[in-house]
Amino acid sequence: MKKLTVSIFIVVFLVCCQKDNEGCNEAITYCNETIPYYYQPVCGCNDITYSNWETAECHGIINYREGECGSD
């Protein structure tokens, strides 16, 4: 029973930790559509400025804010 409890705790811990980093792992994905080129910068949660939200999402970044990074 103790092993089961420890195993459940480990699984819950890993799932919780994984959600904290979700969307901040930059990885170039192959988008199904062509990304339009225009400059409306967004700052990704990884502190990298992308030219637009489509570019950020194509790189796997789903958490971003409007504007360039460091322009606060």
mmCIF file as gemmi writes it, N, C-alpha and C atoms, coordinates in Angstrom:
data_model
loop_
_atom_site.group_PDB
_atom_site.id
_atom_site.type_symbol
_atom_site.label_atom_id
_atom_site.label_alt_id
_atom_site.label_comp_id
_atom_site.label_asym_id
_atom_site.label_entity_id
_atom_site.label_seq_id
_atom_site.pdbx_PDB_ins_code
_atom_site.Cartn_x
_atom_site.Cartn_y
_atom_site.Cartn_z
_atom_site.occupancy
_atom_site.B_iso_or_equiv
_atom_site.pdbx_formal_charge
_atom_site.auth_seq_id
_atom_site.auth_asym_id
_atom_site.pdbx_PDB_model_num
ATOM 1 N N . MET Axp A 1 ? 0.823 -1.197 0 1 0 ? 1 A 1
ATOM 2 C CA . MET Axp A 1 ? 0 0 0 1 0 ? 1 A 1
ATOM 3 C C . MET Axp A 1 ? 0.866 1.259 0 1 0 ? 1 A 1
ATOM 4 N N . LYS Axp A 2 ? 1.978 1.209 0.724 1 0 ? 2 A 1
ATOM 5 C CA . LYS Axp A 2 ? 2.85 2.367 0.798 1 0 ? 2 A 1
ATOM 6 C C . LYS Axp A 2 ? 3.44 2.692 -0.582 1 0 ? 2 A 1
ATOM 7 N N . LYS Axp A 3 ? 3.791 1.655 -1.345 1 0 ? 3 A 1
ATOM 8 C CA . LYS Axp A 3 ? 4.346 1.872 -2.69 1 0 ? 3 A 1
ATOM 9 C C . LYS Axp A 3 ? 3.307 2.515 -3.598 1 0 ? 3 A 1
ATOM 10 N N . LEU Axp A 4 ? 2.065 2.117 -3.461 1 0 ? 4 A 1
ATOM 11 C CA . LEU Axp A 4 ? 0.999 2.7 -4.268 1 0 ? 4 A 1
ATOM 12 C C . LEU Axp A 4 ? 0.827 4.178 -3.939 1 0 ? 4 A 1
ATOM 13 N N . THR Axp A 5 ? 0.846 4.526 -2.664 1 0 ? 5 A 1
ATOM 14 C CA . THR Axp A 5 ? 0.707 5.915 -2.244 1 0 ? 5 A 1
ATOM 15 C C . THR Axp A 5 ? 1.855 6.761 -2.772 1 0 ? 5 A 1
ATOM 16 N N . VAL Axp A 6 ? 3.072 6.255 -2.678 1 0 ? 6 A 1
ATOM 17 C CA . VAL Axp A 6 ? 4.24 6.976 -3.172 1 0 ? 6 A 1
ATOM 18 C C . VAL Axp A 6 ? 4.149 7.138 -4.682 1 0 ? 6 A 1
ATOM 19 N N . SER Axp A 7 ? 3.731 6.114 -5.382 1 0 ? 7 A 1
ATOM 20 C CA . SER Axp A 7 ? 3.599 6.176 -6.839 1 0 ? 7 A 1
ATOM 21 C C . SER Axp A 7 ? 2.58 7.221 -7.262 1 0 ? 7 A 1
ATOM 22 N N . ILE Axp A 8 ? 1.455 7.256 -6.573 1 0 ? 8 A 1
ATOM 23 C CA . ILE Axp A 8 ? 0.421 8.249 -6.894 1 0 ? 8 A 1
ATOM 24 C C . ILE Axp A 8 ? 0.951 9.652 -6.638 1 0 ? 8 A 1
ATOM 25 N N . PHE Axp A 9 ? 1.651 9.843 -5.539 1 0 ? 9 A 1
ATOM 26 C CA . PHE Axp A 9 ? 2.224 11.148 -5.228 1 0 ? 9 A 1
ATOM 27 C C . PHE Axp A 9 ? 3.19 11.593 -6.323 1 0 ? 9 A 1
ATOM 28 N N . ILE Axp A 10 ? 4.034 10.695 -6.791 1 0 ? 10 A 1
ATOM 29 C CA . ILE Axp A 10 ? 5.012 11.027 -7.834 1 0 ? 10 A 1
ATOM 30 C C . ILE Axp A 10 ? 4.302 11.417 -9.126 1 0 ? 10 A 1
ATOM 31 N N . VAL Axp A 11 ? 3.297 10.683 -9.497 1 0 ? 11 A 1
ATOM 32 C CA . VAL Axp A 11 ? 2.561 10.991 -10.734 1 0 ? 11 A 1
ATOM 33 C C . VAL Axp A 11 ? 1.891 12.362 -10.626 1 0 ? 11 A 1
ATOM 34 N N . VAL Axp A 12 ? 1.25 12.638 -9.5 1 0 ? 12 A 1
ATOM 35 C CA . VAL Axp A 12 ? 0.589 13.931 -9.308 1 0 ? 12 A 1
ATOM 36 C C . VAL Axp A 12 ? 1.62 15.053 -9.343 1 0 ? 12 A 1
ATOM 37 N N . PHE Axp A 13 ? 2.745 14.856 -8.7 1 0 ? 13 A 1
ATOM 38 C CA . PHE Axp A 13 ? 3.808 15.857 -8.689 1 0 ? 13 A 1
ATOM 39 C C . PHE Axp A 13 ? 4.307 16.143 -10.102 1 0 ? 13 A 1
ATOM 40 N N . LEU Axp A 14 ? 4.545 15.116 -10.888 1 0 ? 14 A 1
ATOM 41 C CA . LEU Axp A 14 ? 5.038 15.307 -12.258 1 0 ? 14 A 1
ATOM 42 C C . LEU Axp A 14 ? 4.019 16.024 -13.133 1 0 ? 14 A 1
ATOM 43 N N . VAL Axp A 15 ? 2.76 15.695 -12.971 1 0 ? 15 A 1
ATOM 44 C CA . VAL Axp A 15 ? 1.71 16.349 -13.759 1 0 ? 15 A 1
ATOM 45 C C . VAL Axp A 15 ? 1.618 17.826 -13.388 1 0 ? 15 A 1
ATOM 46 N N . CYS Axp A 16 ? 1.698 18.143 -12.114 1 0 ? 16 A 1
ATOM 47 C CA . CYS Axp A 16 ? 1.634 19.541 -11.673 1 0 ? 16 A 1
ATOM 48 C C . CYS Axp A 16 ? 2.826 20.33 -12.188 1 0 ? 16 A 1
ATOM 49 N N . CYS Axp A 17 ? 3.99 19.769 -12.123 1 0 ? 17 A 1
ATOM 50 C CA . CYS Axp A 17 ? 5.194 20.462 -12.593 1 0 ? 17 A 1
ATOM 51 C C . CYS Axp A 17 ? 5.15 20.68 -14.091 1 0 ? 17 A 1
ATOM 52 N N . GLN Axp A 18 ? 4.633 19.738 -14.807 1 0 ? 18 A 1
ATOM 53 C CA . GLN Axp A 18 ? 4.57 19.834 -16.258 1 0 ? 18 A 1
ATOM 54 C C . GLN Axp A 18 ? 3.663 20.98 -16.683 1 0 ? 18 A 1
ATOM 55 N N . LYS Axp A 19 ? 2.574 21.219 -15.99 1 0 ? 19 A 1
ATOM 56 C CA . LYS Axp A 19 ? 1.65 22.292 -16.351 1 0 ? 19 A 1
ATOM 57 C C . LYS Axp A 19 ? 2.289 23.658 -16.148 1 0 ? 19 A 1
ATOM 58 N N . ASP Axp A 20 ? 3.176 23.804 -15.176 1 0 ? 20 A 1
ATOM 59 C CA . ASP Axp A 20 ? 3.821 25.092 -14.937 1 0 ? 20 A 1
ATOM 60 C C . ASP Axp A 20 ? 4.672 25.531 -16.118 1 0 ? 20 A 1
ATOM 61 N N . ASN Axp A 21 ? 5.25 24.589 -16.838 1 0 ? 21 A 1
ATOM 62 C CA . ASN Axp A 21 ? 6.125 24.911 -17.959 1 0 ? 21 A 1
ATOM 63 C C . ASN Axp A 21 ? 5.412 24.827 -19.305 1 0 ? 21 A 1
ATOM 64 N N . GLU Axp A 22 ? 4.168 24.484 -19.296 1 0 ? 22 A 1
ATOM 65 C CA . GLU Axp A 22 ? 3.443 24.278 -20.543 1 0 ? 22 A 1
ATOM 66 C C . GLU Axp A 22 ? 3.421 25.55 -21.385 1 0 ? 22 A 1
ATOM 67 N N . GLY Axp A 23 ? 3.755 25.404 -22.658 1 0 ? 23 A 1
ATOM 68 C CA . GLY Axp A 23 ? 3.707 26.538 -23.565 1 0 ? 23 A 1
ATOM 69 C C . GLY Axp A 23 ? 4.966 27.371 -23.582 1 0 ? 23 A 1
ATOM 70 N N . CYS Axp A 24 ? 5.949 27.042 -22.771 1 0 ? 24 A 1
ATOM 71 C CA . CYS Axp A 24 ? 7.162 27.834 -22.726 1 0 ? 24 A 1
ATOM 72 C C . CYS Axp A 24 ? 8.361 27.061 -23.267 1 0 ? 24 A 1
ATOM 73 N N . ASN Axp A 25 ? 8.14 25.96 -23.877 1 0 ? 25 A 1
ATOM 74 C CA . ASN Axp A 25 ? 9.22 25.192 -24.47 1 0 ? 25 A 1
ATOM 75 C C . ASN Axp A 25 ? 9.236 25.462 -25.96 1 0 ? 25 A 1
ATOM 76 N N . GLU Axp A 26 ? 10.191 26.263 -26.388 1 0 ? 26 A 1
ATOM 77 C CA . GLU Axp A 26 ? 10.247 26.612 -27.8 1 0 ? 26 A 1
ATOM 78 C C . GLU Axp A 26 ? 10.688 25.409 -28.606 1 0 ? 26 A 1
ATOM 79 N N . ALA Axp A 27 ? 9.9 25.07 -29.588 1 0 ? 27 A 1
ATOM 80 C CA . ALA Axp A 27 ? 10.225 23.976 -30.491 1 0 ? 27 A 1
ATOM 81 C C . ALA Axp A 27 ? 9.556 24.294 -31.82 1 0 ? 27 A 1
ATOM 82 N N . ILE Axp A 28 ? 10.337 24.356 -32.87 1 0 ? 28 A 1
ATOM 83 C CA . ILE Axp A 28 ? 9.769 24.67 -34.175 1 0 ? 28 A 1
ATOM 84 C C . ILE Axp A 28 ? 8.854 23.53 -34.586 1 0 ? 28 A 1
ATOM 85 N N . THR Axp A 29 ? 7.626 23.87 -34.835 1 0 ? 29 A 1
ATOM 86 C CA . THR Axp A 29 ? 6.668 22.896 -35.306 1 0 ? 29 A 1
ATOM 87 C C . THR Axp A 29 ? 6.405 23.186 -36.78 1 0 ? 29 A 1
ATOM 88 N N . TYR Axp A 30 ? 5.946 22.24 -37.469 1 0 ? 30 A 1
ATOM 89 C CA . TYR Axp A 30 ? 5.653 22.439 -38.884 1 0 ? 30 A 1
ATOM 90 C C . TYR Axp A 30 ? 4.189 22.803 -39.01 1 0 ? 30 A 1
ATOM 91 N N . CYS Axp A 31 ? 3.968 24.092 -39.168 1 0 ? 31 A 1
ATOM 92 C CA . CYS Axp A 31 ? 2.606 24.604 -39.265 1 0 ? 31 A 1
ATOM 93 C C . CYS Axp A 31 ? 1.984 24.154 -40.575 1 0 ? 31 A 1
ATOM 94 N N . ASN Axp A 32 ? 0.698 23.931 -40.531 1 0 ? 32 A 1
ATOM 95 C CA . ASN Axp A 32 ? -0.016 23.49 -41.726 1 0 ? 32 A 1
ATOM 96 C C . ASN Axp A 32 ? -0.223 24.615 -42.723 1 0 ? 32 A 1
ATOM 97 N N . GLU Axp A 33 ? -0.165 25.843 -42.248 1 0 ? 33 A 1
ATOM 98 C CA . GLU Axp A 33 ? -0.409 26.989 -43.115 1 0 ? 33 A 1
ATOM 99 C C . GLU Axp A 33 ? 0.821 27.883 -43.156 1 0 ? 33 A 1
ATOM 100 N N . THR Axp A 34 ? 0.908 28.718 -44.164 1 0 ? 34 A 1
ATOM 101 C CA . THR Axp A 34 ? 1.987 29.686 -44.256 1 0 ? 34 A 1
ATOM 102 C C . THR Axp A 34 ? 1.758 30.781 -43.229 1 0 ? 34 A 1
ATOM 103 N N . ILE Axp A 35 ? 2.817 31.155 -42.521 1 0 ? 35 A 1
ATOM 104 C CA . ILE Axp A 35 ? 2.707 32.202 -41.522 1 0 ? 35 A 1
ATOM 105 C C . ILE Axp A 35 ? 2.783 33.552 -42.231 1 0 ? 35 A 1
ATOM 106 N N . PRO Axp A 36 ? 1.778 34.397 -42.038 1 0 ? 36 A 1
ATOM 107 C CA . PRO Axp A 36 ? 1.838 35.715 -42.679 1 0 ? 36 A 1
ATOM 108 C C . PRO Axp A 36 ? 2.958 36.555 -42.072 1 0 ? 36 A 1
ATOM 109 N N . TYR Axp A 37 ? 3.643 37.326 -42.914 1 0 ? 37 A 1
ATOM 110 C CA . TYR Axp A 37 ? 4.717 38.168 -42.421 1 0 ? 37 A 1
ATOM 111 C C . TYR Axp A 37 ? 4.196 39.583 -42.217 1 0 ? 37 A 1
ATOM 112 N N . TYR Axp A 38 ? 4.083 39.976 -41 1 0 ? 38 A 1
ATOM 113 C CA . TYR Axp A 38 ? 3.777 41.347 -40.608 1 0 ? 38 A 1
ATOM 114 C C . TYR Axp A 38 ? 4.383 41.53 -39.229 1 0 ? 38 A 1
ATOM 115 N N . TYR Axp A 39 ? 4.642 42.744 -38.852 1 0 ? 39 A 1
ATOM 116 C CA . TYR Axp A 39 ? 5.287 42.984 -37.573 1 0 ? 39 A 1
ATOM 117 C C . TYR Axp A 39 ? 4.302 43.556 -36.576 1 0 ? 39 A 1
ATOM 118 N N . GLN Axp A 40 ? 3.833 42.693 -35.711 1 0 ? 40 A 1
ATOM 119 C CA . GLN Axp A 40 ? 2.989 43.059 -34.579 1 0 ? 40 A 1
ATOM 120 C C . GLN Axp A 40 ? 3.539 42.221 -33.423 1 0 ? 40 A 1
ATOM 121 N N . PRO Axp A 41 ? 4.661 42.691 -32.822 1 0 ? 41 A 1
ATOM 122 C CA . PRO Axp A 41 ? 5.445 41.85 -31.924 1 0 ? 41 A 1
ATOM 123 C C . PRO Axp A 41 ? 4.706 41.362 -30.684 1 0 ? 41 A 1
ATOM 124 N N . VAL Axp A 42 ? 5.066 40.157 -30.283 1 0 ? 42 A 1
ATOM 125 C CA . VAL Axp A 42 ? 4.598 39.576 -29.035 1 0 ? 42 A 1
ATOM 126 C C . VAL Axp A 42 ? 5.813 39.065 -28.278 1 0 ? 42 A 1
ATOM 127 N N . CYS Axp A 43 ? 5.727 39.108 -26.961 1 0 ? 43 A 1
ATOM 128 C CA . CYS Axp A 43 ? 6.8 38.616 -26.108 1 0 ? 43 A 1
ATOM 129 C C . CYS Axp A 43 ? 6.378 37.263 -25.553 1 0 ? 43 A 1
ATOM 130 N N . GLY Axp A 44 ? 7.129 36.235 -25.896 1 0 ? 44 A 1
ATOM 131 C CA . GLY Axp A 44 ? 6.834 34.899 -25.403 1 0 ? 44 A 1
ATOM 132 C C . GLY Axp A 44 ? 7.212 34.743 -23.943 1 0 ? 44 A 1
ATOM 133 N N . CYS Axp A 45 ? 6.639 33.745 -23.3 1 0 ? 45 A 1
ATOM 134 C CA . CYS Axp A 45 ? 6.94 33.487 -21.892 1 0 ? 45 A 1
ATOM 135 C C . CYS Axp A 45 ? 8.395 33.087 -21.693 1 0 ? 45 A 1
ATOM 136 N N . ASN Axp A 46 ? 9.11 32.841 -22.786 1 0 ? 46 A 1
ATOM 137 C CA . ASN Axp A 46 ? 10.536 32.523 -22.726 1 0 ? 46 A 1
ATOM 138 C C . ASN Axp A 46 ? 11.396 33.771 -22.942 1 0 ? 46 A 1
ATOM 139 N N . ASP Axp A 47 ? 10.776 34.961 -22.89 1 0 ? 47 A 1
ATOM 140 C CA . ASP Axp A 47 ? 11.447 36.258 -23.065 1 0 ? 47 A 1
ATOM 141 C C . ASP Axp A 47 ? 12.097 36.431 -24.433 1 0 ? 47 A 1
ATOM 142 N N . ILE Axp A 48 ? 11.482 35.872 -25.454 1 0 ? 48 A 1
ATOM 143 C CA . ILE Axp A 48 ? 11.923 36.061 -26.836 1 0 ? 48 A 1
ATOM 144 C C . ILE Axp A 48 ? 10.819 36.799 -27.568 1 0 ? 48 A 1
ATOM 145 N N . THR Axp A 49 ? 11.21 37.837 -28.337 1 0 ? 49 A 1
ATOM 146 C CA . THR Axp A 49 ? 10.24 38.595 -29.121 1 0 ? 49 A 1
ATOM 147 C C . THR Axp A 49 ? 10.016 37.893 -30.454 1 0 ? 49 A 1
ATOM 148 N N . TYR Axp A 50 ? 8.749 37.665 -30.788 1 0 ? 50 A 1
ATOM 149 C CA . TYR Axp A 50 ? 8.362 37.072 -32.072 1 0 ? 50 A 1
ATOM 150 C C . TYR Axp A 50 ? 7.668 38.145 -32.888 1 0 ? 50 A 1
ATOM 151 N N . SER Axp A 51 ? 7.77 38.075 -34.197 1 0 ? 51 A 1
ATOM 152 C CA . SER Axp A 51 ? 7.22 39.127 -35.054 1 0 ? 51 A 1
ATOM 153 C C . SER Axp A 51 ? 5.701 39.217 -34.996 1 0 ? 51 A 1
ATOM 154 N N . ASN Axp A 52 ? 5.024 38.122 -34.673 1 0 ? 52 A 1
ATOM 155 C CA . ASN Axp A 52 ? 3.568 38.133 -34.524 1 0 ? 52 A 1
ATOM 156 C C . ASN Axp A 52 ? 3.145 36.876 -33.764 1 0 ? 52 A 1
ATOM 157 N N . TRP Axp A 53 ? 1.882 36.809 -33.394 1 0 ? 53 A 1
ATOM 158 C CA . TRP Axp A 53 ? 1.422 35.677 -32.591 1 0 ? 53 A 1
ATOM 159 C C . TRP Axp A 53 ? 1.459 34.369 -33.36 1 0 ? 53 A 1
ATOM 160 N N . GLU Axp A 54 ? 1.273 34.42 -34.68 1 0 ? 54 A 1
ATOM 161 C CA . GLU Axp A 54 ? 1.328 33.184 -35.467 1 0 ? 54 A 1
ATOM 162 C C . GLU Axp A 54 ? 2.72 32.572 -35.427 1 0 ? 54 A 1
ATOM 163 N N . THR Axp A 55 ? 3.734 33.421 -35.501 1 0 ? 55 A 1
ATOM 164 C CA . THR Axp A 55 ? 5.108 32.938 -35.438 1 0 ? 55 A 1
ATOM 165 C C . THR Axp A 55 ? 5.393 32.326 -34.064 1 0 ? 55 A 1
ATOM 166 N N . ALA Axp A 56 ? 4.931 32.99 -33.006 1 0 ? 56 A 1
ATOM 167 C CA . ALA Axp A 56 ? 5.133 32.467 -31.652 1 0 ? 56 A 1
ATOM 168 C C . ALA Axp A 56 ? 4.492 31.088 -31.508 1 0 ? 56 A 1
ATOM 169 N N . GLU Axp A 57 ? 3.264 30.957 -31.943 1 0 ? 57 A 1
ATOM 170 C CA . GLU Axp A 57 ? 2.574 29.681 -31.807 1 0 ? 57 A 1
ATOM 171 C C . GLU Axp A 57 ? 3.183 28.606 -32.69 1 0 ? 57 A 1
ATOM 172 N N . CYS Axp A 58 ? 3.713 28.991 -33.834 1 0 ? 58 A 1
ATOM 173 C CA . CYS Axp A 58 ? 4.371 28.02 -34.704 1 0 ? 58 A 1
ATOM 174 C C . CYS Axp A 58 ? 5.635 27.471 -34.038 1 0 ? 58 A 1
ATOM 175 N N . HIS Axp A 59 ? 6.246 28.277 -33.159 1 0 ? 59 A 1
ATOM 176 C CA . HIS Axp A 59 ? 7.42 27.834 -32.411 1 0 ? 59 A 1
ATOM 177 C C . HIS Axp A 59 ? 7.027 27.124 -31.114 1 0 ? 59 A 1
ATOM 178 N N . GLY Axp A 60 ? 5.757 26.889 -30.911 1 0 ? 60 A 1
ATOM 179 C CA . GLY Axp A 60 ? 5.289 26.165 -29.735 1 0 ? 60 A 1
ATOM 180 C C . GLY Axp A 60 ? 5.018 27.04 -28.529 1 0 ? 60 A 1
ATOM 181 N N . ILE Axp A 61 ? 5.061 28.355 -28.677 1 0 ? 61 A 1
ATOM 182 C CA . ILE Axp A 61 ? 4.821 29.274 -27.566 1 0 ? 61 A 1
ATOM 183 C C . ILE Axp A 61 ? 3.348 29.669 -27.574 1 0 ? 61 A 1
ATOM 184 N N . ILE Axp A 62 ? 2.63 29.284 -26.524 1 0 ? 62 A 1
ATOM 185 C CA . ILE Axp A 62 ? 1.206 29.625 -26.461 1 0 ? 62 A 1
ATOM 186 C C . ILE Axp A 62 ? 0.914 30.666 -25.39 1 0 ? 62 A 1
ATOM 187 N N . ASN Axp A 63 ? 1.909 30.966 -24.562 1 0 ? 63 A 1
ATOM 188 C CA . ASN Axp A 63 ? 1.763 32.013 -23.543 1 0 ? 63 A 1
ATOM 189 C C . ASN Axp A 63 ? 2.626 33.192 -23.951 1 0 ? 63 A 1
ATOM 190 N N . TYR Axp A 64 ? 1.994 34.29 -24.321 1 0 ? 64 A 1
ATOM 191 C CA . TYR Axp A 64 ? 2.714 35.477 -24.75 1 0 ? 64 A 1
ATOM 192 C C . TYR Axp A 64 ? 1.869 36.703 -24.456 1 0 ? 64 A 1
ATOM 193 N N . ARG Axp A 65 ? 2.513 37.858 -24.558 1 0 ? 65 A 1
ATOM 194 C CA . ARG Axp A 65 ? 1.796 39.121 -24.361 1 0 ? 65 A 1
ATOM 195 C C . ARG Axp A 65 ? 2.127 40.036 -25.542 1 0 ? 65 A 1
ATOM 196 N N . GLU Axp A 66 ? 1.303 41.028 -25.764 1 0 ? 66 A 1
ATOM 197 C CA . GLU Axp A 66 ? 1.546 41.964 -26.854 1 0 ? 66 A 1
ATOM 198 C C . GLU Axp A 66 ? 2.758 42.826 -26.557 1 0 ? 66 A 1
ATOM 199 N N . GLY Axp A 67 ? 3.508 43.164 -27.592 1 0 ? 67 A 1
ATOM 200 C CA . GLY Axp A 67 ? 4.667 44.042 -27.458 1 0 ? 67 A 1
ATOM 201 C C . GLY Axp A 67 ? 5.973 43.268 -27.41 1 0 ? 67 A 1
ATOM 202 N N . GLU Axp A 68 ? 7.049 44.018 -27.596 1 0 ? 68 A 1
ATOM 203 C CA . GLU Axp A 68 ? 8.38 43.414 -27.56 1 0 ? 68 A 1
ATOM 204 C C . GLU Axp A 68 ? 8.777 43.097 -26.127 1 0 ? 68 A 1
ATOM 205 N N . CYS Axp A 69 ? 9.649 42.126 -25.969 1 0 ? 69 A 1
ATOM 206 C CA . CYS Axp A 69 ? 10.174 41.793 -24.645 1 0 ? 69 A 1
ATOM 207 C C . CYS Axp A 69 ? 11.063 42.927 -24.169 1 0 ? 69 A 1
ATOM 208 N N . GLY Axp A 70 ? 11.001 43.224 -22.9 1 0 ? 70 A 1
ATOM 209 C CA . GLY Axp A 70 ? 11.829 44.27 -22.326 1 0 ? 70 A 1
ATOM 210 C C . GLY Axp A 70 ? 11.32 45.672 -22.59 1 0 ? 70 A 1
ATOM 211 N N . SER Axp A 71 ? 10.107 45.801 -23.126 1 0 ? 71 A 1
ATOM 212 C CA . SER Axp A 71 ? 9.576 47.139 -23.428 1 0 ? 71 A 1
ATOM 213 C C . SER Axp A 71 ? 8.586 47.594 -22.361 1 0 ? 71 A 1
ATOM 214 N N . ASP Axp A 72 ? 8.683 47.037 -21.162 1 0 ? 72 A 1
ATOM 215 C CA . ASP Axp A 72 ? 7.762 47.416 -20.073 1 0 ? 72 A 1
ATOM 216 C C . ASP Axp A 72 ? 8.058 48.781 -19.546 1 0 ? 72 A 1
